[in-house]
Amino acid sequence: MTDPAGQPLRLAFLGSPDFAVPVLQALRDAGHDVVCVYAQPARPAGRGKRERPTAVQAAAEAAGIEVRTPRTLRDAEAQAAFAALDLDAAVVVAYGLILPQAVLDAPRLGCINVHASLLPRWRGAAPIQRAIAAGDPETGVTIMQMDAGLDTGPMLLRRSVPIGPETTAAGLHDVLAALGAELILPALAGLAAGDLLPTPQPEDGVTYAKKLERDEGRLDFTRPAAELERLVRAFDPWPGAYFELGGERIKVLSATVLKVGRLANAPGTVLDHELTIACGADALRPTRVQRAGRGPVDTDAFLRGFAVAPGSVLG
């Protein structure tokens, strides 16, 4: 079966995490000839620190596709091996390596990127989380023809999705992964047929989604409660939002905002027996939490085994 909107193409696929797997599957289901997959090298993971291949490598190997895991594409040998694939196009989804100009120029139609934002907003590594944390009302997927810049290439297709008051990074990740898989097929078909012309990105509205750091999830209660509640959703599942209590890190999995204005209590003060916490503006009430090494629980169950007196100040 081939893509009804176009002829099958000879492709390479460059990607690493779970987010990229639906796009790879869509290309194969449409009948495109994915001759090689590039993924980040396997890295130690889990308690045993055993090397674990990326999700894309595992999916490609299960499908019998050749997988290459170079640590760089900057050397001449790696670039020659890529050029020798004689590609119509390369599809790139969250690969994790910078593509040098020789790689960008090798495929006949260039390198096509599936990016999880409405470019030029949220160029960079963590667009899903940054969009939620910033309170954006929408985000989406942009299919882009790559150039040497960081997500600066001209656009082929864009489609938006709303960000609601309960949207988490985990849920939005899955929605955008499916949307990217849907959009890549008409983008490739239109590009190959000459019907879809790349459009330069607007010069206004550029923002950068910097890489997430492990300790970004520490809740700073001097900030407004609404901002912290967005962080809880943005950092689900990683790096996770948390506060420290009694020398222990307590992860906040969900929370609600209480509109109480500016309080006389110092930020971080526990206001009641429901773990409502004073913030720089309004108050935050965690509704589901998790102690280290234990499973998630509703906050009332947590408080039955871990009493937190009103007036306590969280670090």
C-alpha positions in Angstrom: 0.0 0.0 0.0 1.4 3.4 -0.9 0.5 6.9 0.3 -2.6 7.8 -1.8 -1.3 11.4 -2.0 2.0 10.5 -3.7 4.5 8.0 -4.8 6.7 6.0 -2.4 10.0 7.7 -1.6 13.4 6.3 -0.6 13.9 7.7 2.9 16.2 7.7 5.9 14.6 8.4 9.3 16.5 10.2 12.1 14.9 10.1 15.5 15.4 8.8 19.0 12.6 9.1 21.6 9.0 7.7 21.9 7.7 10.9 20.3 9.3 9.9 16.9 8.0 6.3 16.7 4.5 7.1 15.3 6.0 9.1 12.5 8.3 6.2 11.6 5.4 3.8 11.6 3.3 6.1 9.5 6.0 6.3 6.8 6.2 2.5 6.7 2.4 2.0 6.7 2.2 4.4 3.7 4.6 2.3 1.7 7.6 4.5 1.8 11.0 2.8 1.6 12.7 3.5 4.9 16.2 2.2 4.0 18.0 3.3 7.2 17.3 4.7 10.6 19.6 6.9 12.6 19.2 7.1 16.4 21.1 8.2 19.4 23.4 5.5 20.8 22.1 3.3 23.6 22.7 4.7 27.1 22.7 3.3 30.6 19.2 3.4 32.1 17.3 2.0 35.1 18.5 0.8 38.4 21.0 -1.6 36.9 22.4 1.0 34.5 22.2 -1.4 31.7 22.5 0.1 28.2 19.1 0.6 26.7 18.4 1.4 23.1 16.2 4.4 22.2 12.6 3.8 21.4 13.3 4.5 17.7 16.2 2.0 17.5 14.0 -0.7 19.2 11.1 0.0 16.7 13.4 0.0 13.7 15.2 -3.3 14.7 11.8 -4.9 15.3 10.8 -3.9 11.7 14.1 -5.2 10.3 15.4 -1.8 9.3 19.2 -1.1 9.4 20.0 1.1 12.4 23.0 3.4 12.7 23.9 5.1 16.0 26.9 7.5 15.3 27.9 9.8 18.0 28.5 12.6 15.5 27.7 13.3 11.8 30.4 15.8 11.5 33.2 13.5 10.2 33.6 12.9 6.5 33.2 9.1 6.8 29.7 9.4 8.4 28.7 12.0 5.8 29.8 9.8 2.9 27.9 6.9 4.4 24.7 9.0 4.6 25.1 10.4 1.0 25.6 6.8 -0.3 22.1 6.0 0.8 20.9 8.0 -2.3 17.8 9.3 -0.6 14.8 11.2 -1.9 14.4 12.7 1.6 15.3 12.3 5.2 12.7 12.7 7.9 14.0 14.0 11.2 12.0 13.8 14.5 13.7 14.7 17.8 17.0 13.1 16.7 19.3 14.9 19.1 22.3 15.6 16.9 23.0 18.7 14.8 22.9 17.9 11.1 25.9 19.5 9.2 25.3 21.1 5.8 26.7 18.1 3.9 23.9 15.9 5.5 21.2 18.5 4.9 22.2 18.7 1.3 22.5 15.0 0.6 18.8 13.9 0.0 17.2 15.0 -3.3 14.3 16.8 -1.4 16.4 17.7 1.7 15.8 16.9 5.3 12.2 17.3 6.7 11.7 17.9 10.4 8.6 17.2 12.5 8.6 19.8 15.3 6.2 19.9 18.3 5.3 23.6 18.3 3.8 26.3 16.1 7.1 27.8 14.8 8.7 30.2 15.3 7.4 29.9 18.8 9.3 27.4 20.9 12.3 26.5 18.8 14.6 24.1 20.6 14.6 21.0 22.8 11.5 21.2 25.0 8.6 22.9 23.2 5.8 20.8 24.7 6.7 21.6 28.3 7.6 25.2 27.7 4.3 25.9 26.0 2.3 24.5 28.9 4.4 26.3 31.5 4.1 29.6 29.7 0.3 29.3 29.7 0.0 29.2 25.9 -3.6 28.7 24.8 -2.5 26.5 21.9 0.4 24.7 20.3 0.8 22.2 17.5 3.1 20.6 15.0 5.1 22.3 12.2 6.6 20.3 9.3 9.7 22.2 8.3 12.4 21.9 5.7 15.6 22.0 7.7 18.5 24.4 7.3 21.6 25.0 9.3 19.9 26.9 12.1 18.1 25.7 15.2 14.5 25.0 14.0 14.8 28.0 11.6 14.0 26.4 8.3 11.0 27.2 6.1 7.6 25.7 6.9 5.6 23.2 4.8 2.6 22.5 7.0 1.3 23.6 10.5 -1.6 22.5 12.5 -2.7 23.7 16.0 -4.2 22.0 19.0 -5.6 23.7 22.1 -3.9 23.6 25.5 -6.6 23.2 28.1 -6.6 23.8 31.9 -5.9 20.1 32.5 -3.4 19.5 29.7 -0.3 17.7 30.9 3.0 17.3 29.0 2.4 13.5 28.9 -1.0 13.9 27.3 0.1 16.6 24.9 3.1 14.6 23.9 0.9 11.7 22.6 -1.5 14.1 20.8 1.3 15.9 19.0 3.2 12.6 18.1 0.0 11.4 16.4 -0.5 14.7 14.7 3.1 14.7 13.4 2.5 11.2 12.0 -0.6 12.5 10.2 1.0 15.5 8.7 4.3 14.1 7.5 2.6 12.1 4.6 0.9 15.0 2.8 4.0 17.1 3.5 6.3 14.6 1.7 3.8 14.1 -1.1 3.3 17.8 -1.7 7.0 18.5 -1.6 7.8 15.6 -4.0 5.1 16.8 -6.4 6.1 20.4 -6.3 2.7 21.4 -5.0 3.9 22.4 -1.6 6.2 25.4 -1.4 8.2 26.1 1.8 7.2 29.3 3.5 9.8 31.3 5.5 9.1 31.5 9.2 7.9 34.9 10.5 10.6 37.0 12.0 8.4 38.1 14.9 7.4 35.8 17.8 10.5 33.7 18.1 11.0 32.0 21.5 13.4 29.2 22.5 12.4 26.1 24.5 15.6 25.4 26.4 16.4 21.8 27.5 14.8 20.7 30.7 17.0 20.3 33.7 16.4 17.8 36.5 16.0 20.4 39.3 13.7 22.8 37.4 10.7 21.1 39.1 11.4 22.5 42.5 8.3 24.6 43.3 9.2 28.2 44.3 6.3 29.4 46.3 7.2 33.0 45.9 5.8 32.7 42.4 2.0 32.9 41.7 0.0 29.7 42.3 -1.3 29.7 38.7 2.2 29.6 37.4 3.2 26.7 39.7 0.1 24.7 38.8 1.1 25.0 35.1 4.6 23.7 36.0 3.0 20.7 37.7 1.3 19.8 34.4 4.3 20.8 32.2 6.8 18.7 34.1 4.6 15.5 34.1 6.2 13.0 33.9 9.7 14.5 33.9 11.4 16.2 35.7 8.4 16.3 38.0 7.3 19.2 40.2 8.2 18.9 43.9 8.7 20.5 47.3 10.8 19.4 50.2 9.3 18.5 53.6 11.2 17.1 56.6 14.2 16.5 54.4 12.2 14.5 51.9 11.3 15.3 48.3 7.5 15.2 47.7 6.5 15.1 44.1 3.3 17.0 43.2 1.4 15.1 40.4 -1.6 17.4 40.3 -2.8 20.5 42.0 -5.5 23.2 42.0 -5.3 27.0 42.5 -7.3 28.7 45.2 -8.0 32.4 44.3 -7.4 34.1 47.6 -5.3 37.0 46.4 -2.1 38.1 48.2 -1.9 36.5 51.6 -0.3 37.8 54.8 1.4 34.4 55.3 4.9 33.9 54.0 5.1 32.0 50.7 5.4 28.3 51.4 3.3 28.4 54.5 0.8 25.5 54.9 -2.6 27.2 55.5 -4.8 24.3 56.5 -5.2 20.6 57.0 -5.6 20.0 53.3 -2.0 21.1 52.4 -3.1 24.4 50.9 0.2 26.4 50.4 0.5 30.1 50.3 2.2 31.4 47.2 3.3 34.8 45.9 -0.2 35.2 44.6 -3.1 33.0 45.6 -2.6 29.5 47.0 -1.8 26.1 45.6 -3.4 22.9 46.9 -1.7 19.6 45.8 -4.4 17.0 45.0 -2.1 14.0 44.2 1.4 13.5 45.5 4.2 10.9 45.7 6.9 10.2 48.2 10.2 8.9 47.0 10.1 5.1 46.5 6.3 5.0 46.9 3.3 5.0 44.6 1.1 8.1 43.9 -1.7 8.8 46.3 -4.4 11.4 46.8 -3.3 14.2 49.2 -5.8 13.2 51.9 -4.3 9.7 52.0 -0.8 11.2 52.1 -1.7 13.4 55.0 -3.0 10.5 57.0 0.5 9.0 57.0 2.5 12.2 56.9 1.0 14.9 59.1 1.7 18.4 58.0 0.6 21.0 60.6 -0.9 24.3 59.4 1.8 27.0 59.9 4.6 24.8 58.6 6.7 26.5 56.1 7.9 24.4 53.1 11.4 24.9 51.7 
